[in-house]
Amino acid sequence: LKLLAFERLLIDYPVWHNRVIMVEKLLVPGTRMKDEARSIEEVRYLVKRIKEKFGANVMQLEEINGSTLPIDRRLALWNVTDVLMITPIREGLNLIPMEYIYARKASSK
């Protein structure tokens, strides 16, 4: 849904084409191979469709094997982003939003 919403934003508001970039980190834990393969295929299709419509610069997709992004990479990402949108398929307690808020707060000082 997140990718479809981003595509709709670019369709409805063309002014944002050169002003917004979606950075998608696709974490692949490797625990549910069949489900993951289907999800990865769908994400790749949507990313390709968005890039074909609006240009390669509106979207960056990185597939990462494992269930977490290393802390140094997360903090670097948090410091250059304006919006955090996390959409896990299966997850328990998620502390990433709190980490994002603290990182943004620390970088604004």
Backbone as CSV, one residue per row, in Angstrom:
resi,resn,N_x,N_y,N_z,CA_x,CA_y,CA_z,C_x,C_y,C_z
1,LEU,0.811,-1.210,0.000,0.000,0.000,0.000,0.848,1.265,0.000
2,LYS,1.995,1.209,0.669,2.870,2.385,0.735,3.335,2.787,-0.658
3,LEU,3.720,1.821,-1.462,4.190,2.124,-2.817,3.059,2.658,-3.682
4,LEU,1.873,2.110,-3.514,0.719,2.609,-4.269,0.369,4.030,-3.850
5,ALA,0.494,4.321,-2.564,0.229,5.681,-2.082,1.263,6.664,-2.629
6,PHE,2.524,6.245,-2.685,3.571,7.103,-3.239,3.321,7.365,-4.720
7,GLU,2.933,6.325,-5.442,2.611,6.476,-6.861,1.446,7.458,-7.045
8,ARG,0.438,7.346,-6.195,-0.725,8.235,-6.274,-0.312,9.683,-5.975
9,LEU,0.572,9.878,-5.006,1.084,11.216,-4.704,1.721,11.833,-5.944
10,LEU,2.544,11.053,-6.633,3.228,11.565,-7.825,2.256,11.825,-8.978
11,ILE,1.200,11.046,-9.063,0.186,11.255,-10.107,-0.624,12.522,-9.812
12,ASP,-1.087,12.641,-8.566,-1.975,13.747,-8.200,-1.251,15.084,-8.038
13,TYR,0.037,15.034,-7.692,0.798,16.259,-7.428,2.109,16.241,-8.214
14,PRO,2.058,16.534,-9.504,3.261,16.498,-10.345,4.381,17.416,-9.856
15,VAL,4.051,18.443,-9.087,5.058,19.356,-8.576,6.084,18.628,-7.697
16,TRP,5.721,17.493,-7.140,6.608,16.746,-6.254,7.583,15.833,-6.992
17,HIS,7.453,15.666,-8.287,8.304,14.734,-9.047,9.786,14.954,-8.794
18,ASN,10.236,16.188,-8.788,11.653,16.486,-8.611,11.991,16.923,-7.194
19,ARG,11.038,16.778,-6.273,11.251,17.271,-4.907,11.170,16.178,-3.848
20,VAL,10.849,14.963,-4.257,10.673,13.888,-3.283,11.337,12.608,-3.806
21,ILE,11.933,11.877,-2.890,12.544,10.582,-3.220,12.108,9.588,-2.153
22,MET,11.648,8.437,-2.573,11.330,7.387,-1.616,12.516,6.438,-1.537
23,VAL,12.992,6.218,-0.320,14.066,5.267,-0.070,13.430,4.052,0.589
24,GLU,13.444,2.951,-0.108,12.798,1.721,0.365,13.873,0.704,0.721
25,LYS,13.928,0.335,1.992,14.835,-0.709,2.465,13.990,-1.957,2.682
26,LEU,14.201,-2.934,1.849,13.420,-4.168,1.896,14.216,-5.222,2.654
27,LEU,13.831,-5.455,3.906,14.528,-6.431,4.740,13.966,-7.822,4.470
28,VAL,14.848,-8.752,4.169,14.450,-10.118,3.831,15.065,-11.057,4.867
29,PRO,14.294,-11.438,5.899,14.855,-12.265,6.965,15.218,-13.691,6.544
30,GLY,14.548,-14.223,5.539,14.847,-15.572,5.083,14.185,-16.662,5.894
31,THR,13.116,-16.315,6.591,12.441,-17.306,7.428,11.174,-17.874,6.791
32,ARG,10.573,-17.137,5.892,9.345,-17.578,5.215,9.544,-17.404,3.716
33,MET,10.310,-18.291,3.162,10.799,-18.158,1.788,9.692,-17.911,0.765
34,LYS,8.621,-18.664,0.845,7.546,-18.535,-0.146,6.867,-17.171,-0.058
35,ASP,6.508,-16.773,1.165,5.877,-15.463,1.377,6.804,-14.330,0.963
36,GLU,8.072,-14.451,1.355,9.045,-13.407,1.040,9.244,-13.272,-0.468
37,ALA,9.327,-14.401,-1.162,9.521,-14.366,-2.618,8.358,-13.647,-3.298
38,ARG,7.149,-13.922,-2.845,5.965,-13.275,-3.427,5.960,-11.776,-3.122
39,SER,6.297,-11.410,-1.899,6.332,-9.993,-1.518,7.420,-9.242,-2.279
40,ILE,8.602,-9.852,-2.395,9.711,-9.215,-3.118,9.336,-8.999,-4.577
41,GLU,8.710,-9.982,-5.172,8.289,-9.872,-6.573,7.313,-8.706,-6.752
42,GLU,6.365,-8.589,-5.844,5.383,-7.507,-5.934,6.038,-6.141,-5.746
43,VAL,6.941,-6.031,-4.773,7.636,-4.764,-4.534,8.475,-4.377,-5.747
44,ARG,9.209,-5.323,-6.294,10.029,-5.035,-7.479,9.177,-4.547,-8.643
45,TYR,8.022,-5.183,-8.832,7.119,-4.783,-9.917,6.651,-3.338,-9.721
46,LEU,6.219,-3.006,-8.504,5.712,-1.656,-8.242,6.812,-0.605,-8.361
47,VAL,8.004,-0.914,-7.871,9.122,0.018,-7.981,9.459,0.261,-9.447
48,LYS,9.499,-0.800,-10.225,9.787,-0.667,-11.658,8.732,0.202,-12.345
49,ARG,7.473,-0.040,-12.017,6.382,0.734,-12.615,6.490,2.217,-12.254
50,ILE,6.784,2.515,-11.005,6.919,3.906,-10.563,8.097,4.577,-11.264
51,LYS,9.223,3.875,-11.338,10.407,4.446,-11.999,10.168,4.676,-13.488
52,GLU,9.445,3.763,-14.132,9.155,3.933,-15.562,8.255,5.145,-15.801
53,LYS,7.310,5.377,-14.899,6.381,6.503,-15.058,7.017,7.844,-14.718
54,PHE,7.824,7.877,-13.655,8.263,9.159,-13.096,9.768,9.372,-13.111
55,GLY,10.518,8.405,-13.582,11.970,8.538,-13.653,12.667,7.759,-12.544
56,ALA,13.892,7.396,-12.830,14.662,6.550,-11.903,14.998,7.263,-10.595
57,ASN,14.986,8.583,-10.596,15.416,9.323,-9.408,14.362,9.459,-8.317
58,VAL,13.119,9.064,-8.566,12.084,9.227,-7.546,12.077,8.094,-6.531
59,MET,12.824,7.028,-6.793,12.732,5.842,-5.947,14.075,5.146,-5.841
60,GLN,14.418,4.720,-4.650,15.621,3.933,-4.422,15.221,2.693,-3.635
61,LEU,15.461,1.518,-4.195,15.140,0.255,-3.535,16.430,-0.479,-3.219
62,GLU,16.538,-0.951,-1.983,17.670,-1.786,-1.579,17.114,-3.003,-0.860
63,GLU,17.467,-4.173,-1.348,17.065,-5.422,-0.697,18.190,-5.848,0.230
64,ILE,17.846,-6.114,1.489,18.838,-6.434,2.508,18.488,-7.780,3.129
65,ASN,19.430,-8.704,3.069,19.224,-9.995,3.720,19.425,-9.822,5.218
66,GLY,18.431,-10.245,5.969,18.464,-10.098,7.423,17.226,-9.368,7.896
67,SER,17.065,-9.314,9.205,15.839,-8.733,9.746,16.025,-7.317,10.287
68,THR,17.235,-6.760,10.174,17.445,-5.398,10.656,18.539,-4.705,9.851
69,LEU,18.433,-3.418,9.788,19.446,-2.578,9.161,20.421,-2.175,10.272
70,PRO,21.736,-2.273,10.049,22.699,-1.911,11.096,22.471,-0.487,11.612
71,ILE,22.757,-0.277,12.885,22.468,1.005,13.540,23.143,2.189,12.852
72,ASP,24.373,2.039,12.394,25.052,3.167,11.741,24.345,3.567,10.451
73,ARG,23.841,2.600,9.707,23.107,2.905,8.470,21.743,3.509,8.778
74,ARG,21.091,3.019,9.836,19.794,3.592,10.220,19.955,5.047,10.636
75,LEU,20.933,5.330,11.487,21.118,6.710,11.965,21.462,7.657,10.827
76,ALA,22.283,7.204,9.904,22.609,8.037,8.737,21.343,8.331,7.937
77,LEU,20.508,7.338,7.764,19.252,7.513,7.024,18.301,8.443,7.775
78,TRP,18.173,8.260,9.078,17.262,9.100,9.875,17.661,10.567,9.790
79,ASN,18.961,10.840,9.709,19.428,12.222,9.697,19.179,12.955,8.384
80,VAL,18.906,12.245,7.312,18.673,12.915,6.025,17.229,12.807,5.543
81,THR,16.375,12.186,6.330,14.983,12.027,5.905,14.068,13.019,6.621
82,ASP,12.966,13.320,5.963,11.958,14.195,6.557,10.761,13.421,7.077
83,VAL,10.545,12.226,6.542,9.388,11.420,6.921,9.833,9.972,7.072
84,LEU,9.336,9.316,8.111,9.583,7.891,8.313,8.258,7.160,8.165
85,MET,8.254,6.162,7.312,7.056,5.346,7.142,7.485,3.883,7.190
86,ILE,7.081,3.196,8.233,7.439,1.790,8.396,6.174,0.966,8.223
87,THR,6.261,-0.023,7.361,5.092,-0.850,7.080,5.465,-2.328,7.114
88,PRO,5.720,-2.862,8.308,6.083,-4.276,8.397,4.886,-5.177,8.094
89,ILE,5.176,-6.337,7.556,4.120,-7.314,7.291,3.862,-8.136,8.546
90,ARG,4.941,-8.587,9.182,4.830,-9.334,10.433,5.857,-8.766,11.403
91,GLU,5.377,-8.372,12.582,6.314,-7.803,13.532,5.678,-7.721,14.903
92,GLY,6.517,-7.736,15.907,6.072,-7.543,17.281,6.284,-6.100,17.678
93,LEU,6.987,-5.882,18.781,7.285,-4.541,19.264,8.298,-3.871,18.337
94,ASN,7.988,-2.678,17.890,8.861,-1.966,16.966,9.324,-0.664,17.615
95,LEU,10.622,-0.574,17.882,11.182,0.625,18.507,11.789,1.599,17.500
96,ILE,11.725,1.265,16.224,12.313,2.121,15.180,11.701,3.527,15.179
97,PRO,10.373,3.692,15.297,9.834,5.059,15.305,10.407,5.917,16.446
98,MET,10.578,5.322,17.631,11.153,6.056,18.748,12.621,6.392,18.459
99,GLU,13.354,5.452,17.893,14.750,5.692,17.512,14.835,6.843,16.510
100,TYR,13.922,6.863,15.543,13.897,7.924,14.531,13.677,9.294,15.192
101,ILE,12.729,9.377,16.098,12.429,10.647,16.772,13.637,11.141,17.561
102,TYR,14.267,10.252,18.306,15.452,10.658,19.085,16.604,11.072,18.175
103,ALA,16.809,10.353,17.086,17.891,10.711,16.160,17.636,12.076,15.526
104,ARG,16.395,12.336,15.145,16.044,13.637,14.553,16.200,14.755,15.566
105,LYS,15.796,14.482,16.799,15.908,15.471,17.858,17.373,15.812,18.119
106,ALA,18.224,14.798,18.173,19.653,15.012,18.420,20.316,15.753,17.265
107,SER,19.906,15.490,16.030,20.532,16.139,14.874,20.076,17.582,14.704
108,SER,18.965,17.964,15.324,18.464,19.334,15.166,19.082,20.287,16.186
109,LYS,19.858,19.754,17.128,20.483,20.618,18.142,21.713,21.298,17.626
